[in-house]
Amino acid sequence: MKIDFRVLLSKHDFYESVNTYKPDILFIYSKFGFRGKDLEKKIKHLNYFYKKNIKIFLAVDWFPSEHLESTSESDIQIFKNEEICNFYFGEREEESMYDFESKTNRKYLKIPNCADGKYHYPTKKYDKYSYDIVFLGAKLPKKKYFIEEILLPLKEKYNVGIFGPYWSVFDNFKRGLAKISRTIHFEKINRIINDSRISISYKDENKLYSSAKICLNYHEKESNNEHYHQILNQRSFKIPACGGFQIIDQLNYLDKYYSDEEMVSCSDKNDWFEKIDFYIKNEKLRKQISNKALKKTHRDHLYENRILQILKLTNKI
């Protein structure tokens, strides 16, 4: 089945672009969909496209009312009273969206993250990426515990490779330049700057994950260690899709995707260090576990699987 796919950016006129192209399916994912005044301005257009039978997927998120990123009361009323989409969706687990469903009387649809079979598959081992341990991800405040208590101390004992944005002052400086170029719509300069910030390209991620002995994964936590953002991140799927052996933070929803025989999870700091020490010495066991996760991922967790989910929902197949 051939699918014609087009990207609509903030610089484009929303109504004119959608009305001209007339898509069967419209995905709205600008961070977490439309919000505030942007949402208010687009009610009329969304309602029009909804009545034209364009299947609209609007991304939503949800945090406690006291949280800085909590959804405003005006947005809640729009979600509740206006017919602006067919599906309110996101990567969050359903149980973390019960409050959204209760306050808006709208059903939430989970479309989980996944791997890209075109790029995420096992490769031969490359010497330049043959680390004991690797972590590919942004240096964010919500990963402070993991970075300071687990990741950096591991460098004292093992050959650790750390890749991703925000790990240097220079990278943060380039991030600021990219933001300015986006604001003034210098898209070419923005692309050049962002391309220069990539330490591991998308097409080379599989080389990194296939070559390292252990690939670490950690999810964002609040300062009080709460995990409101209950999403299984892309790394969770990319690593096993590439044949990598993953050690991940303990999540109460991980078993929806992978069993204990397919992925190793850790709770406290001691548990991380003990399991890393154990598995780094046990190549055969690492291979057994990663092979099971590889098969599961390429069977159930690729873009093809998510596209089929969407097409079935919209009666396109």
ZABA-32483 format. One record per residue: x, y, z of N, C-alpha, C in turn; residue in one letter. Coordinates in steps of 0.001 Angstrom, whole numbers, plus 500000, padded with zeros to 6 digits. Atoms other than C-alpha are relative to their C-alpha. Layout:
XYZXYZXYZA/...
% end
This chain:
500843498799500000500000500000500000500881501254500000M/499239498754500072501395503401498978499282501088500778K/500572498914499200500865506276501398500714501300499651I/499445498686500295501395509878500321500000500806501289D/499849499361498694502728511751503341500594501387499836F/499476498628500067503242515504503732500120500582501405R/499737499384498700504630517563506604499543501450499986V/500485498637499851502939520759507761500745500642501162L/499207499311498979505203523173509670499281501254500485L/500630498816499403504359526160511850500028501202499053S/499904498867500932505464528528509061498915499948498914K/501027500149501021502725527153506787498638500481500520H/501363499632499636499161528434506769499203498712500212D/500638501264499638497237525674508568498775499729499135F/501248500225500730493841526118506920500255499805498506Y/499760500081501443495105526723503382500704498692499638E/499233501207500308497544523800503522499122498758500060S/500848501184499844495036521252504816498878500011498977V/501115499901500938492215522512502634500436499737498562N/499482500235501347494398522376499523500355498528499798T/499545501385500129495890518933500182498862498990500202Y/501155500869499697492655517403501566500426498569500372K/499521501335499603494262514487503458498862499132500528P/500946500921499360492387511405504581500192500020501516D/499655500016498586494189511549507924500875501206500307I/499223498836499573495539514616509748500528499763501406L/499363500136498693498030514223512595500471501368500475F/499562498725499438498589517220514870500868499699501215I/499057500312498931501707516838516984501057501092500064Y/499057498910499791503320520222517611500288500063501494S/499683500367498620504972519228520874498878499121500530K/501129500809499553501671518109522410498697500544499414F/501211499512500642499137519329519851499856501505500144G/500275498575499856497558522788519817499617500303501453F/500302499599498625497278524674523115499684501493500059R/500228498584499730496007527992524486499387500758498842G/500530499135501058495424530786521981500106499326498635K/499840500711501268496729528609519161498832499038499774D/501144500909500089494007526070519925498708500782499747L/501212499190500157491315528751520231499849500501498556E/500043499477501364492237530193516823499629498923498978K/500182501066500984491967526811515151498726499186500212K/501240500748499752488636525595516599499137499943498748I/500869499916501183486696526772513534500531499115498870K/499407500778501081489139525172511094499933498509500300H/500030501411499625489364521891512999498585499437499901L/501398500424500080485594521703513256499572499810498538N/500312500095501431485314522306509502500583498717499396Y/499352501200500544487816519556508644499380498729500586F/500663501135499343486132517221511138498689499669499273Y/501269500203500708482786517713509367500212499533498559K/499656500451501350484529517092506028500487498543500003K/499642501419499832485317513612507371501497499718499832N/498565500249499865489074514096507588500209499413501399I/499754500629498697490189511744510377501137500746500693K/499032499136499325491957514034512839500483499349501294I/499353500481498783494420512812515477500669501193500672F/499446498855499276495201515494518081500780499504501216L/499156500439498887498118514868520460499635500746501280A/500280499399498695497394515471524143500958499426501044V/499192500441498866499358515229527375499257500395501259D/500727499694498771498363515459531011500928499948501208W/499256499944498756499989516522534278499063500464501115F/500830499521498879498574517218537779499784501506499918P/500374498586500119496898520619538138501076500943500529S/498967499133499422499797521982540231501288500003499177E/498788500127500819502361521028537571500098501172499023H/499793498866500900503917523753535379499447499747498602L/500462500337501340502857521902532233498552499506499983E/501387500485499929499292521174533356499128500672498927S/500914499493501022496499521633530809499078501058500607T/500809498894499473494590524907531237498518499627500004S/501430500249499915490901524953532169499312500353498679E/500620499621501273490060526729528895500218498918498940S/499748501095500943491726523950526876499134498795500328D/500835501128499582489868521326528912498570500185499495I/501369499729500443486552523000528075499867499861498482Q/500023500168501454487446523073524373499984498512499650I/499975501447500249488330519377524409498639499372500309F/501265500586499530485094518662526234498819500373499101K/501215499489500641482655520788524228500065500158498479N/499861499771501443484059521203520702500344498705499267E/499681501162500834484142518577517945501155500373499072E/498824499547500755487675519200516741500900498855499534I/499194501125500472489092515716516233499256498690500225C/500572501332499818488298512019516026500699499225501110N/499207500744499027491093510807518289500920500949500761F/499013499347499136492906512368521232501038498932500315Y/499032501086499914496145510436521209501313500447500642F/498671499751499472499633510167522654500716498690500265G/499225501199499677502401507763523688499820499577501455E/500163500291498569501388507890527355499180498726500237R/500790501155499599500070504816529113498588500445500392E/501407499632499785496276504785529458499706500397501443E/500309499726498594496275504741533266500451501381500448E/499558498646499653498135508076533344499120501064499362S/500893499063500680495354509649531235498549499875500466M/501371500149499485492305508645533300499401501343500391Y/500491498688499571492040512177534690499590500835498785D/500365499319501257492036513591531146498632499514499521F/501260500567500473489209511237530169498832500422500888E/501047499636499055487250512065533316499563501459499838S/500316498573500050487481515858532910499502500465498631K/500395499568501342486899516008529159498876499144499406T/500960500972500551484546513038528639500418499525498605N/499457500473501266486809512077525734500855498764500234R/499188501206499902488453508717525125501406500297499508K/498587499816500358492238508662524977500501498771499250Y/499434501076500811494079506577522373501517499973500163L/498550500140499894497580505263523032500568499472498690K/499208500486501141499925504977520047501448500005500478I/498664500036499379503223503810521564501118500367499031P/498797499816500797506694504673520372500370498679499336N/499600501216500716508478502174518146501380500216499382C/498743499910500735511597501471516091499710500125498507A/500106499839501450512215502145512411500776498863499339D/499352501165500583512912498880510592500965500314498877G/499102499598501084514628500773507772501395500307500527K/498718499592499424517381501955510117500409499190501230Y/499710500674498736517119499919513309499985498484499814H/499794501432500188518487496442512670501448499691500398Y/498636500339499551521612494554513831501039500195498897P/498874499860500924524971495294512192501186499215500560T/498751500540499457528494493957512551500492500952501092K/499441499153498944530499495315515481501062500928499409K/499034499008500449532456498504514829500918500383501163Y/499026499717498945535661499174516786499764501361500646D/500171498646499472534880502881517154498834500096500990K/501148500000499093531652501996518997500026498832500989Y/499922501192499138532882498953520950500262500387501462S/499927499604498593532263500427524386499486498870500893Y/500629500896499025531517498465527520498543500411500188D/501324499443499703528540500749528128499784501249499157I/500313498776500735526797503382526013498673500569500492V/501271499312499776524105505970526627499862501051498923F/500300499021501042522596507915523728498725500728500395L/501160499233499559520305510658524981500407501374500486G/499745498616499585519981514280526010500335500087501486A/499708499695498602521440515633529232498923500965500488K/501150499220499562518240516851530893499897500017501522L/500168499949498539517415517993534457499194498823500546P/500845501096499529514804515221534685500710498643499973K/499169501212499936517623512663534299501169500188500972K/498890499636499129519812514232536989500448498842500882K/499643501118499113519673511263539358500788498941499236Y/499344501032500802520616508779536650501399500446499576F/498715499495500490523421510965535280501031500068501117I/499041499765498920525028511870538603500278498774500858E/499858501129499078524436508691540604500371498683499321E/499782501282500681524752505986537940500940500136498806I/499266499938501258526053507019534512501443500473500174L/498640499451499870529045509213535406500906499151500899L/499140500881499187530333506956538258500460498746499248P/499607501185500762530415504050535767501274500241499194L/498808499671500783533168505883533870501293499705500761K/498812500303499195535541505194536751500431498544499850E/499727501442500062535351501440536091499955499435498589K/500219500557501327534268500921532479500266501031498906Y/499891499145501190534775502275528971498588500402499605N/501377499532500173531607504392528720499939501049498895V/500232499019501055530410506220525623498695500740500248G/501188499179499768527973509113526144499801500907498799I/500289499254501211526295510703523141498630500683500123F/501279499306499987523506513217522580500158501486500248G/499954498544499828522610516909522967500144500439501460P/499909499268498727523337519313525869501135499523500915Y/498939500503499140526449517499527135501196500948500063W/498891499041499964528733520503526448499456501421499924S/500377498581500066528618524288526768499848500433498548V/500040499627501408529324524612523042498721499510499331F/501234500531500582526375522397522152498797500837500435D/501093499149499522524056524508524317500005501356499300N/499887498747500742525379527609522567499397499845498599F/500548500250501338524544526092519168498486499806500049K/501447500148499841521100525172520474499316501366500002R/500549498650499956520497528867521223499971500651498630G/499960499456501355521582529859517713498918499381499123L/501027500686500792519262527252516213498611500549500332A/501295499463499579516348528613518243499747501369499385K/500130498669500604516999532144516979499703499875498508I/500198500167501453517209530950513358498593499489499691S/501374500463500206513874529130513731499007501140500167R/500899498887499703512238532229515186499885500962498821T/500014499059501130513234534340512191499872499255498662I/500297500829501175512453531465509762501191499845499051H/498821500345500798516038530887508576500171498483500070F/500068501457499884515285527200508026501305499324499587E/498762500619500469518480526396506098501090500094501056K/499001499825498945520703527849508834499660499121501193I/500446500843498896518628526046511460500406498542499762N/499637501384500327519203522710509667501502499779500115R/498538500119499953522948523328509329500484499909501452I/499600499998498596523293524125513036499601498701500677I/500471501226499350521178521160514154500750498772499506N/499223501123500532523037518774511841501379499936500653D/498668499960499379526323519909513413499966499549501461S/500124500393498591524968519020516876499861498489500161R/500250501435499920524390515352516031501312499250500207I/498784500770499712527025513136517639499916498597499420S/500256501288500660525484509899516335498818500217499065I/501088499784500939523411510135513167498947498916500157S/501122500944499908520038508408512959500345498668499340Y/499681501229500733521378505912510412501168499236500611K/498874500680499347524382505084512629499666499502501403D/500366500457498660522464504383515833500132498487500124E/499920501462499917522325500696514970501442499519500173N/498585500373499841526138500554514723500425500134501465K/499680499770498588526432501988518240499386498916500875L/500703500962499160523810499702519791500435498560499731Y/499556501353500339525079496608517949501408499719500511S/498580500176499660528706497205518991500274500002501496S/499754499887498553528422498039522705499545498743500737A/500404501157499192528201495349525374498663500258500689K/501224499653499283525486497156527349499535501389499575I/500607498711500363523125499956526267499045500402501121C/500825499554498881521566501965529097498834500860499517L/501190499205500314518130503550529055499382500471501311N/500600499419498798516484505864531575498928500988499574Y/501125499120500312513179507758531585499988501219500922H/500033498743499254512611511327532732499158499867501267E/500711499979498719511578511782536365499929501444500504K/500100498684499376510366514839538279500993500089501161E/499060499818498897512488516315541091499615499185501230S/500467500821498877510336514385543602499993498507499642N/499875501371500520511088511201541574498682499439499483N/501251500449500597507484511031540317500197499836498487E/499887500280501429507076509649536817498646500239499339H/501287499647500600504049511548535483499981499661498508Y/499876500147501447505305511235531927500148498518499662H/499919501454500135504463507541531621499980499583498535Q/499810500349501404505814506848528164501208499076499898I/498834500818500311508059504032527012500712500672498833L/499337499155500993510622506084525109500488499212498783N/499574500633501255511954505401521624501215499102500195Q/498808500819499740515254504084522985499638498577500384R/500434501316499529513345501198524566499789499032498844S/500251500815501176512498499948521067501195499978499041F/498862499917500922515524501142519087501111499034500389K/498879500835499554518095499314521205499782498531499651I/500194501410500362516559495823520903499839499767498502P/500141500148501449515687496409517236501355499887499315A/498636500035500534519423496880516628500800498817500535C/499308501147499429520260493706518532500809500331501232G/499247499595498817521621495657521492499437499398501275G/500430500475498687521490494439525074499692501216500862F/500466498808499290519485496951527102499799499736501487Q/500364499952498583519367497689530814499235501298500206I/500954498889499957516446499983531599499534500241501436I/500545499719498673514976501719534635498674499264500182D/501193500785499680512145499876536372498731500831499777Q/501255499319500336508712500843535019498852499022500204L/501093500926499703505376499406536115499172499630498780N/500720500332501224504184499232532498500904499335498962Y/499061500606500942507273497703530859499523498631499531L/500416501362500353505729494228530937498877499960498954D/500962499960501109503078495387528440500702499790498660K/499236500034501234505852495389525856501055498896499978Y/498922500982499924508691493136527043499950499252501336Y/499957500813498778509031490293529542501383500088500640S/498703500030499305511847489757532052501041499221499208D/499074500797500817513363487300529575500480500771498773E/499657499203501181513596490036526928500692501312500343E/499415498722499605514769493049528914500281500010501506M/499590499924498594516610493691532191499702501396500529V/500324498699499399515290496453534457500635500115501376S/499338499725498718516789498077537552499188500967500845C/500713499123499075515369499765540626500937501067500565S/499136498995499367517832501534542936501420499948499448D/498628499864500495521464502518542418500794498699500120K/499270501250499805522869499300543862499585498940498986N/500509500958500977520651497247541582500612500258498629D/499360499652501276522029499123538553501430499472499957W/498585500389500007525650498532539521500176498485500039F/499895501459499891525115494884540444499668499322498672E/500404500638501255523328494015537209500964500332498870K/498997499649501013525812495909535059501243499148500185I/498832500830499726528701494086536748499764498549499588D/500324501396500316526939490756536286499922499761498497F/500239500259501416525863491066532672501196500334499117Y/498842499661500823529063492649531414500976498829499925I/499140501196499972530810489380532349499333498792499343K/500759501136500502528115487160530791499484500261498580N/500352499710501389528148487595527022498916499060499481E/500964500978500495526186484400526340498584500347500466K/501303499646499451523327485481528620499489501298499381L/500397498745500668523324488974527116499432499704498623R/500431500335501357522975487447523666498644499312500011K/501287500696499911520108485186524714498862500986500211Q/501035499009499670518150488099526170499776500968498833I/500137499018501092518877490547523339499379499371498752S/500610500670501161517912487977520678498486499905500141N/501447500076499761514491487518522273499346501367499812K/500540498640500147513958491281522438500032500448498549A/499894499674501425515129491648518827498805499436499234L/501121500644500696512509489170517593498676500662500354K/501242499364499556509738490758519671499832501370499338K/500079498639500532510571494260518449499671500009498518T/500249500021501448510679493411514750498670499349499655H/501333500570500221507437491491515123498885500972500383R/501115499240499416505387493948517213500201501506500107D/499755498608499614507064497335517589500783500809498970H/499431499168501054508017498867514246498950501002499527L/500941499023500540506447501825512424498867499327499240Y/501038500717500738504579499328510264498853499580500915E/501030500411499040502754498065513351499117501178500411N/500774498824499578501712501573514408499146500535498843R/500774499544501156500612502515510886498786499110499783I/501136500914500125498435499416510702498933500297501046L/500935499631498938496874500407514035499177501212499582Q/500680498771500415496024503851512627499045499737498833I/500826500267501175494696502559509305498759499183500374L/501152500763499548492443500054511069498989500888500737K/500875499093499260491080502779513345499204500910499068L/500646499077500934490253504980510377499315499283498834T/500689500820501019488796502113508323500613500163498602N/499314499880501270491422502553505624500497498659499487K/499684501363500447492147498810505511498936499053500528I/
% end
